[in-house]
């Protein structure tokens, strides 16, 4: 109908113009002519001005991402669509249920853009690239989209190339590059203060602290109902602790370290036995909350910790999440206060949290995308300074205004848009994390915007960084990928996790069981895969 109306309007205009020209108004042969510099009449224009260009139809793009709100009518999403000429459909996933990604592939329902593909389980990225499920980021995309190019071609991501092509967009982290990786220990400072205990610095001191958390009634209810710590699995607690004995393990790295002239995987190193003994000691003394045995997801353990009966949790190094965790705790314990801990000293050698690679997961364009260039253009905008600001604080003049260089929220307007959900993203829009990046929480703009509602935000960030980054160890490689290791990774992790759980629970002797585990791990394909990975890491260096 619009095209017909436009055509009809053009015809009417032409009829009027022709009628005016043929009437000879003013006695002039050509009323559009004007005197020239040499006294002759100038020629009429060769053609009329072109009609206004009709805007192309918005390009549909589907995105899979965990833990999303229903954005129907959300003005931030509409503004992003307007800026990129797209129609975006976000497929919200069950919070951090990794099996969804497998089901999505099996059902052939993979979205155009898939976000938060992590390397924690079964090395999906390597497998998906091999199986042709992801489309490469082409040279045309890099040439056309500068923000995308600036991100993926950074030197530290060179080993993300597969057969010379980039497939993965690293989702940059909240902390600055060079910080600890994903999971760090976090402790109730209010309990330390009440029991007049220092911040534990060694694994032995930590054990003694947890005993007092259990026995000294820190919640003042005259009941023996408190626990030392909670986390998402006994096997995970072992992996989170191996850095205290010098093993650089983190989900954000390959988990390999230099052993002699080669590179080997952390889980088969003899120091693992020390971590197993330590976690078993915590388990035997009933210092670990029982939900740790059954809950494999930190999203499930968070409400349990918020009840106020647990002294320590192991969580990701996210400053907004730390604040949200404190807020949730304060609903049950008004003076509750949780802070991030430095890594514990477990032996006389090097120790610390594993240094992260600056990203935890990836965003990728699937091979099912109908318009890969449109998907790349959308991602380029979201990575840009303009896109980052829009997806963080919304539309200037609507969701916020700037006054004397300071941001002032328009709270009533924020309430109208689902993305500003305090239960998920705090004060910022939910789109500011988990599509192409996590919240850039250490940027000057982000800190200042956060301090509008929480004046001590910058202080919390700096103190957390100072504590967590006090002791760090560096893995041999972060991003290296090869076929042999990708194919073995699932088997290796299954063997590893089963042994860790049985050893901690005392069902298997740690020393004898460890030797058997290593032998089984190697014979199941681990030795060959590890050698291949060692060569890949050597080549990457």
N, C-alpha and C positions, 0 to 999 in steps of 0.2 A: 504493500500500500504506500509506503514511503517513497519507493522508486517511482510509482505511478504519479503520485502527487508532485514529485520533483520534476518529472517529465512534463506534466501538464503546466506547471508554473513556468518552466523555461519557454514553452510554446507561447504562452500568453505574453511573456516579456518580449519575445522576438516580434510578435504581431504588433505590439505597441511601438517598438523601436522602428520597425519598417513603416508603420503608418506615419510616424513623426517625420521620418526622412522624406517620404514621398509627398508630404504636404508642402514642402518648400518654405517652411516657416521663416519669416524675416527676409524673404527674397534671396537667401543664400543658396547657391547650388549645393554646397556641402557645409552644413552648419558645424560640423566637427572639426573643420580645418582651422588653422591659425597662421598668422603671418610668419614667414621664415626670415632668416637674416639677410637673404638676398632679395627680399621683396616678393618671392614666389610663395605660392601656397604649399604648405607641407602636405605630405601624403597621409591619408587616413591610416589608422592602425591596421596591421595585417589581419588581426583577428580579435575577437572580443576576449575579455578576461575569462580564464577558465572558471568553471563552476566550483564551488567549495567541494573538496574531496570528501567522499563518504567514508566514514571510519569503518575499518574492517571489523568483521564479526569477532568477538572475543574468542580466544583459543582455549578450549577446555583442557584442564590439567588436573589429574588426581594425585594426591599425596597421601602416603601412609605414614602415620606417626603415632607413637604411644600417647595415652593419657591426655586426650584432647577434649575440650569443651565443644558444645554445639555452637558453631559460629554463625548460625542463621541470622542475618540482619546486622552482624557485627560491622561497624563502620571502618574499623582498621583494615579488616580483610577486604572490604569493598574498595577502600582507597588503594590497597596493593593491587587489586584487580584492575582498577582504573589506570594506575601507573604502568602496568605491564600488559594491558589489553588481554587479560586472561579471565577465565571463569574457573575458579579453584574449588575443587571438592576435596575435603580432608577426610580420610577414612580413619576415625579414631580407634586406636587399639586398646585392649585391656591393659591396664598399667603394668608394664614391664613383664608381660607374659611372652617369653621369647618363642614359644612354640607357634605363636601366630605367624611368624615369618615363614616357618616351614610349611604351615598349612596354606598360606597365601601362594607359595610357589607350587605346592602339590595340586591346588585347585585351579591353577593357571589364572589367578585373579590379581596378579601383581600390579601395583599402581604405577603411574608414569614416573613418579619420584618416590623413592623409599628412603626414609630417614632413620637415624639411630640404629644402623646396622652395626652391632658391636662385634668385636673379636673375642668376646669372652667364651662363647660356646661354639665349638665345632668349626671355627674359622669360616664363617659364612662367606665372607668377601672373596676369599680365594676360590672356594667352591663355585660361587655364583659367577665369577668371572670365567672360570674354566667351562662352565655349562652354558655360557652365552646368555645369562639372564640380565647382565648389565651392559649398557652401551658405553663405548669409550668416550671420553671428553676429547673431541676432535680438535685438530689444529684450527679449523674454522671457528669453533667455539672460543678457543683461547684468543684468536686474533680479534674476534668481534666483541668479546665481553671482558673488559680489563680487570674488573674486580675478581671474577672467577680465576683469571690467569694469575693475578697477583697472589692469590691464596694457594692454589694447588702447585704452583711451580717454585715455591720456597725450597731452599736447599735441604731442609730437614725432612722434606717429603719426597725426595728423589727416589727413595727405595720403595715408594708406593707404585712405581711404574711396573706394568706387566707387559712384557714383549714390546716395550717402548711406548706404551700408551698409559695415560691416567684414566682410571675408572672411578676413583673415590674422592669425594670432597671431604677433607678432614673437618670435623666439627670442633672448632677451637674451644678451649676450656675457659672456665671462670677465672682461675688463677693465672699469673703470668708464666710464660715459658720458663722451664727450668725448675718448676715447683714439684712437690711430691705428686704422685699419681692419684688414683681414684680413692682408695679407702684408707682412712686414718682413725685412730682411737680418739674417742670423745668422752669426757668425764664430768661428773656432777661436781662443780666447784663448791656449791653450797654444802654438799656432804663433806668435802674435804675441810671446809671452814668449821662446820659444826663439830667434827671430830678432832679438829686441830691437827690435821695431817698435812704433810708437805705434798707437793705434786710428785708422784712417783717417777723415778728416772731409770730404774733398772727393772728387769723382769721379776727379781726377788721382791723389790719394794712394791711392785704392782700387785703381786700375790698377797702380800701382807695387807695392802690397802683394801683389796676385795674381801678379805676375811673380816676386816672391821666393818665394811659396808654390810656384810651379812649379819654380823653378830651384835653390833653396837646400836641397833635401832635408830638409824639416822633419820627415819621419817617420823620419829616421835609418836608412834601409835601403840607402843607397848605390845607389839606383836612380832613374832619371828617370821616376817613375810617379805624381807628384802633380799635382793640378789646382787651379785657382783657385776655381771655383764650379760648382754644379749647381742646376738648377731644372726646372720642369715645362714646358719649351718656350721656344724663342727669342722667339716672339711674346709669351708671358707675361712674359719678362724685360724686354722693352721696356715693357710696360704697368706692371710693378712699378717701373720706373725713372723714369717721366715726372714724378713729383713732385719729382725733383731739379732740374727746370727749371720748376717752378711749376704743373704741371697736376694738378688734384685728381682723380685716377682711383683708384677702388677698387671691388671687386665689391659693396661694401655701399652704394654710392651710384649715382645715375643717370649720373655721369660728365659732368655739364653744369657749365659755368662761365659767369660773366658776361662778355660781349664787347660793349662799347658799351651799347646799350639793350636788348639781347636776350641769350638764353642759347644757347650752342652746345656741341656734343659735343667732348670732349677730343681724340679721335683725328684730327681734321682741323685741329688747331691747328699753326702753324709750329714750335712748340717740340718737337714730336714728332721732327722731323728731327735735333735735337741728341741726343735719346735713342737714335735709330737709329744715329747715327754712333758713339756711345759703346759700344753693345752690339756693333756691327760691329768695333770696335777690339778688344774682348775676344775676339770670335770669331776674327778674323784672327790674333791672337797665341796661339791655342790655349790660352786660359785657361779655356775652358768645357768641362766634362766632356761627352763625346759623347752620353751618355744624355739630355742636355737636348734633343737634336734629335728623340728618338723617344718619350720618356716624357711623357705629357700630364697625369699625375696625381701629386700629391705623395706619395701612398701608395707609388707605385712607386719614387720617387727616395730615399725614406728609408733603405731597407736599403743602397743604394749609398753614401750619405753615411756610414753607420755603419761601413763598411769602414775608414775612417780615412785616406783618401788625398785628401780634398777639404777646402779651407779655408773655404768659404762656402756657405751654402744660403739660399734664400728660402722662408720658412715662415710659417704662421699664428701670430698673437700669442697663444699658448695656453701658460700657465705650466706646466701639467702635462705638455703635450707637449714643452716645452723640457727638463724634467727627464727624461722618458722618452727623449728624443733623446740626452741626455748619458749616460744609463745604457746605451743601446744602443751608443754610441760607446766607452764604457769597457770593454765586453766585448772589443773589439779593441785599444783604446788606453787602458790603465789610467789615464793622467794626462790624457786628453782632456777638454777643457772648451770648450763652445760658449756664447756669450752673444749677446744681441740688440743690434743696432747702432742708433745714431741715423741719421736720414736724411742722405744725402750732399749736399753743396753742389755744384750743377752750374753755377750762374751767379750773377750779382750780385743777382738779384731774389729774390722770395719762393720758398721751397722747403720741402719736408718730405714726410712721409707724409701721405696723405689722411686727414683726420679721419673716423672711422667714425660710423655712426648708432646704434651700440649694439646692433645685431643683424645677423646675416649671412643668415639664412634665415627661413622661416616654417613654421608648422604650420597645417593647415586641415582642416576637416570636409568630406568629399566629399559631393556630391549623391546618391551611392549609399548613404549611411549609412541603415540601417534605423531607427535611433533617434538622431537628431541631438542631442536633449536629453541622452541618456545619455552621448554622446560629449563634449558640452560640460561635463557634470558631472565626468567623469573628468579632463578637462584642467584644470578649475577646482581639483580636488584636487591635481593634480601641481604646479600653480603655487603653491599655498598653502604657508605656512611648514611645516606638518605634512608635506605631501606632498614638499616639497623635502628636508626632513631625512630622511624615510624612504627616499627614492630615492637619497640620497647615502651615508648611513652605516648604513642598514638598521634592524633592530628592536632597540630598547633592551632590554638584558637577554639578548639572543641574540647579536647581532653586536658589540655594544659595551656597556660600562657607564660610568656617570659617577661619578667619585670626586673629591671636593673640587673640583667644577667643571671637571674635566678628563676628556676622553674616553680610555678605555682599550679597545683592540681585543681582541676574543675571536678570536684568529687561527684557532684550530681550527674554530670555527663558520663563519667567513668562507669557509674552504676548501670547505664543503659546498654553497655556492650559486654557480651559474655566473656570476651577475652581477658577483661580485667577482673579475674576471679581470684580473690584473696586466698582461697584454699589451695590454689595450684601455683600461681606465679607471684604471690605477694602483691606489691603495689604496681608492678609492671604488667604489660600485656603478655598473655601466654605465648604469643608467637615469637617472643624474644629469645626463646630457647628451643632447642630440639629440632629445628628445621635445617639450618646450615651452621649454627653455632649455639653454644650455651651463652648465657648472659655474660657480656664482657665486664665482669664485676669489679675490675680494678681500674677501669678507664675513668678519667677525671669526670666526664659527664655522668656516668652511672653512679659514681660515689656521691656527687653533689645532688643528683636527683633522689638518691636514697636518703640522704641526710635531711631532706625536706620533712620527712615523717619520722626518721630515726637519726637524730643528730650524732649519735655515737657510731654510725655505720662505718665510717672510715677507720675509726679506732679499732673496731672489731676485726676488720679486714687486715689491718697492719699487724695486730697482735696475733691473729691466727697464722698469718704467713711467717711471722718470726718464730712461732712455736713449731709449726709443722715442718718448715724447711731447715730447722736447726741441724738435723742429721739426715743426710741423703746418700744413697748409693746408686750408681748408674748401671743400667743393664747394657749388655753388649749390642743390642739392636732393638729398635722399636717396631718397624713396619715391614721387615723382610717377609716375603711370601714365597713359597714354592709348592709344587704339586704334592711331593711326597709327604711333607709335613702337614699340609692341609688335609690329606686323606687319612693320616694317622691321628690327628689331633683329637677327634671325638673318642676314639678307642683309648688313647692315652689318658684323657681326662676322666673317663669312666673308671679305668683301673686305679688311677691316682685317688679319686674321691672315695671309692669303696674302701681302699686300704686305709686312708686317713681316718675315716669314721670308725672302722673296726679297731684300729690301733688305739684311738683315743678312748673308746669304750672298753678297752681291755680284752677284746675278743681275740686279738692277735698280739703276740709278743712283738714289741717295737723293733728290737734288733734283728731277730730271726725273720720277722715278717717283712722288714724293710728289704733285706737281701733277696727274699723271694719275690717281693713286688718289683724290684729293679730288674731281676732276671725275666719275669713275666712280661714286664713293660718292653724290654728290649726285644724279646723273642716274638712279641706280637706285632713287630714292625717298627718299634721305636728306635732301635739302634740304627737301622738303615735310614729312617726318616731324619733322625738327628744328625747323621753324617751329611746328608744332603743339605740340611738347613745350615750346618756349619760352613759348607762350601758357599752357600748363598750369602751368608753374612760376610765371609771373607771377601767375596766379589764385591759386595756393596761398599766395603771399606776401601 
